[in-house]
Amino acid sequence: LKGESRPLVSEKDRCYLLCALESVSATVIFDDSRCAAELAALEPDVYAKAGDYTLETLNPDERTALEDAGCKIVFMPFVAGFSTTGTLKKILG
């Protein structure tokens, strides 16, 4: 969804970093651009999404799977200075 030059960090590396967090039970790499089937099967307790999303802008199938599972959906605020876009701008000038 991010475009041809993204992401900068590989899926496996992102999973490794997330799994190092005590609060993360598991991570899943999926092959499709959407993960409604995986969410329905896993029935997560909490689902965190970037702060540029809202309930209304979540993929409808993913949102339904989360709501059917009774999952808490959380939108994480952006932290100043921690943006891939900003990092790329610094690197590329």
N, C-alpha and C positions, 0 to 999 in steps of 0.2 A: 504493500500500500504506500510505501514511502518513496518509491521511485528507483531509478536505475543505479544511482550512486549510493544508495542506502540499503540496509543499515551499515554503519561502519564497523560495529562489533558483531561477530558471527553469532548465529543462534546458539551454538554450543557454549560459546564464551558467556553469553547473556544468561543462559541456564545455570552455568557454573556460578556466576556472580550472585544470582538470585538464591540459589540453593545454599549459599554460604550464610544467608540471613536466618537467624534463629526462628523468625516468625513464618518462614516459608516451608511448607510441608513437602511440596513437589512442584516441578515445572514440567510442561509438556510442549514438545515441538510438533506442530501439525503441518500437513502438506498443502492444505487449501488456504485461500485468502480469508476464510471465515472458519470459526470453530464451534458452531452451534451444536453439532453432533457430539463433539468431545465434551463440551460443557454439560450437555444433557446426561452423558454417561458418567461424568465425574461428580456432578452435583456439588460444586465447591461451596464452602461456607462464606467466603469473602472473595470478591472480584474487584481488583483495583484497575482503574483506567486513568489515562492522562487527563489533566484538568481542562483540556480543550474539548472534551466530550461532555455530553449531558445525557440524561435518560432518553431524551428525544432523538439524539443523534447516534445512539448505539445501534448497531445492526439489529433490526427487529427480531430476527430468528435467534440471535445470541441473547438478546434481552429476554425473550420468552423463555428460553432454556434456563436462564439464571433465575428468573422470577418463579418458574415452576419448581425449581429446586429450593426455593426459600432463601436464596443467596443474598447476602448483604452486598450491594454495589456501592463502591467508594470511588470518588473522583479525587485524584491527588493533585494538589496545587503545584504549579511550577515553582522552581527554586531559582532565583536570580543567579546567573553565572553558570548554570548547568544545563546548557542547551546544545544539542548536536549541531544545530544550525549556526549558533554563535561560535562554536568551536571551529567549524568549517570556515567561517568567515575570517577568523583569526589566522588559521593555517594558510588559506588561499589569498589572504590580503584583500 
